[in-house]
Amino acid sequence: MDVLCRAIGAAFFLSHDLRRDVEVTLLLQDKVQIRLVGKQLRHLNPDERSTAALLKRALAAMDEEEVESTPGIYVSPGNLASSLDRLYQIGARPIVLHERGTPFDDFSMPADPAFFLSDHLQFTASDDAVLSDLPHLSLGNQQLHTSQCIAIVHYLLDRRQEAAGEDLALCHLVWGEPKAMLIKGLLEDFDIPVNLVAHVPQSVLPMAIDGLAEVRIMVRKPDLQRAKEIIAEYFEEPTEQ
């Protein structure tokens, strides 16, 4: 119970508020799932004792269908496979946190990620089988506590969100919209958002002939190096001038 309470605290608590855009699902013994929905939560306090009381109340309310035990907390029968199916249904992008996964700096983070973490025990063989096709993300070689991983992921995602609000960086220049669209589609397949900016050089006739305008491929600064590597691998060495 203490592991669950610490994970909930790391997932939701800010200094004087909660992260309202977060949802946590606790899967207990691959039989029961408890969902905590940030934008609906009430009565969640920083002390673990009161959090444990909310979870016990949810377990006491268990029924054949999902029920709301207290505002923002839902309990229902469920297993790992059904939890994964639900994430796909709501458009989330599941990711497994594991020390042998892809390093965070090399990982193309999708929109609406959903992270799978084990508790103080490793994933079982059956868990690994269900999660085997999902991308695996590493926060380092050290084995960390679940609550520590959650806090680190929040910090890294917060930094990416801040960077996304900054100016975009020039990644590549091409002539012609068709080629630019091909590169844009490729980068988006790797979950890298792209903005295309057409630029027609000044001339006597300021117009693009047969669509051969210069097109600037712009990406977020944290994605710049990865985007260049992808373009180089699939098309050509990126150029910025």
C-alpha positions, 0 to 999 in steps of 0.5 A: 500500500505504501508503494501505491500511495507514494506513486499517487503522490508523485503523479498528482501533487504540486506545491499547492495543487494537483496535476489535473491533466493526469490519470493514474490506474493501479492494477492490483494482482491483475484482477482489480483496477483503480483509476484516479482522474486528476480533473475530478479528484477530491479529498486527495491529500499529501499524507499517505494515510488518507490516500490509503483510506481512499484506496481501501474505500474504493476496494470496498465499493468493488462491483461487477461494473466500474463504480465511483467510490469517491469523486475522481476515483473509480474501481472495477474488475480488470487486468493488464490486457484490458487496461492496455485496450482502454488506453488504445481506445481513448487515444493514449500512446502506451510506453513501458518504463524500463532501464534497458529501454531507449534512453530518454534523450533519443526517444521521440515522445508521442502526444498523450503518452501513458507509462507502465511501471512495475511496483517493488517487484519486476514485471512477471513473464505474463506481464512482459508478454502483454507489453512486449510490443510497446516501446520501452523507455529508459531513465538510466541504468539504475533501478529506481523506485516507482515514485522516483520514476514518475517524478523524473518523467514529470520533470522531463515532460515539463521541460519538453512542454516549455521547450515546445513553446519556444521558437521552432528551429530550422531543420532542413531546406528543400525546393518544392512542396511535394518533397517537403510533404514527404519529409514531413510525413516521415518525421511525423511517423517518428512522432516529431511535429513539423511546421513547413514554411514556404519562402519564395526568393525575391526576383523580377517575378516573385512567384513559385514556378511549378511549385519550386518554392523554397520550403523550410522544415521547422521542428522543435529544438529538442527534436532537432538532432533526431530529425536531422538524423532521420532525414539523413538516413532516409533522404539526404544530409540536411541543409540549413542554407 
